Amino acid sequence: QQQVKQSPQSLIVQKGGISIINCAYENTAFDYFPWYQQFPGKGPALLIAIRPDVSEKKEGRFTISFNKSAKQFSLHIMDSQPGDSATYFCAASKAGGTSYGKLTFGQGTILTVHP
Amino acid sequence: DAGVTQSPTHLIKTRGQQVTLRCSPKSGHDTVSWYQQALGQGPQFIFQYYEEEERQRGNFPDRFSGHQFPNYSSELNVNALLLGDSALYLCASSPAGGRPYTFGSGTRLTVV
């Protein structure tokens, strides 16, 4: 019930291309879906987050698409750059109750953008 | 504006020993959560502290304990270290409303 499944495990994209990472969740009580970017030796940094009352959110080159009925959400990185090469994690959490504040993470996607 | 500060950055301990990791939350944040990130995996929730109380706990044994101080800083203690405890330990802070969460750079713990 608490799982978040992320795919693909790794992704190689050419500079200027579109990177797409997908996540699926099971617990319909989740109401907050952030994406984090992590560079080696650093902690995860929040990229963008969405709530289930909207289907899409865009911030610069980063877009989250959210499909509530399918319990899936995805991260699109437009015009991918070599500096985007990092590990990306989707996550989910729910407000209130006994799991308040707990983030459940996906397994991560290693993105490599070739120049 | 300082973000989340963790110390030390790296630590090597021997099996059976005890370790204490420290975290100072981002200014304005009063809630601290701890996560364990094994190599190649996503972070796993250990527990969360708010108002100096453990509010929420993940599936970690009692060897993992914590504390939050009146200034909102926090410690993570691990007793009787196992080789499998080797990981990056991340601290995340958040405002009272719960979101968003800001992570520190972590403490890399190696148990030999």
HADDOCK unambig.tbl for C-alpha pairs under 7 A between the chains (distance, minus, plus):
assign (segid A and resid 42 and name CA) (segid B and resid 105 and name CA) 4.52 0.50 0.50
assign (segid A and resid 42 and name CA) (segid B and resid 106 and name CA) 6.88 0.50 0.50
assign (segid A and resid 43 and name CA) (segid B and resid 90 and name CA) 6.83 0.50 0.50
assign (segid A and resid 43 and name CA) (segid B and resid 103 and name CA) 5.75 0.50 0.50
assign (segid A and resid 43 and name CA) (segid B and resid 104 and name CA) 5.45 0.50 0.50
assign (segid A and resid 43 and name CA) (segid B and resid 105 and name CA) 4.06 0.50 0.50
assign (segid A and resid 43 and name CA) (segid B and resid 106 and name CA) 5.94 0.50 0.50
assign (segid A and resid 44 and name CA) (segid B and resid 103 and name CA) 6.06 0.50 0.50
assign (segid A and resid 45 and name CA) (segid B and resid 103 and name CA) 6.63 0.50 0.50
assign (segid A and resid 98 and name CA) (segid B and resid 56 and name CA) 6.77 0.50 0.50
assign (segid A and resid 99 and name CA) (segid B and resid 56 and name CA) 6.57 0.50 0.50
assign (segid A and resid 101 and name CA) (segid B and resid 98 and name CA) 5.79 0.50 0.50
assign (segid A and resid 102 and name CA) (segid B and resid 45 and name CA) 6.57 0.50 0.50
assign (segid A and resid 103 and name CA) (segid B and resid 45 and name CA) 6.86 0.50 0.50
assign (segid A and resid 105 and name CA) (segid B and resid 42 and name CA) 5.65 0.50 0.50
assign (segid A and resid 105 and name CA) (segid B and resid 43 and name CA) 6.31 0.50 0.50
assign (segid A and resid 106 and name CA) (segid B and resid 42 and name CA) 5.96 0.50 0.50
assign (segid A and resid 107 and name CA) (segid B and resid 41 and name CA) 5.45 0.50 0.50
assign (segid A and resid 107 and name CA) (segid B and resid 42 and name CA) 4.83 0.50 0.50
assign (segid A and resid 108 and name CA) (segid B and resid 41 and name CA) 6.68 0.50 0.50
assign (segid A and resid 108 and name CA) (segid B and resid 42 and name CA) 5.94 0.50 0.50
